[in-house]
Amino acid sequence: MDDIETLIKRKALEAWYSSQSRYGERETTDVVEELRRITRGNRADEIIERAIQLYGEAARRAFSRLVDLHKSGSIRELSDYELYNYLRSMGLYVPLQTRVKVVRRGEKKAEDLGESLRSGSWEE
């Protein structure tokens, strides 16, 4: 009886290890694509690209962890700010470009605030 239980446990462990090795060998582009599928929001792609650009393999490992959490049901679909906060909590600070557009009385006065201040178009 013990031999059968030992054999079952051994086979279960072998199956688990083989699934872990296959799971760990998945392509990094697959991880990025899976993350893109589970994120929503205007800036999600920008956050993903910037994180890869800045952190490379560390970002891909963080993405892999997020995809694993999604597959296990721990997290659902991520919005862009949730993705940003998860990465930040993992120690990956992803700076994003912020823009301020100047619109006065329905007209766009300048492409950005600095341009508006330089040209003086903010005064009327």
Summary of the structure (lengths in Angstrom):
residues: 124
radius of gyration: 23.3
end to end distance: 91.3
largest distance: 91.3
contacts: 289
relative contact order: 0.10
helix: 64%
strand: 9%
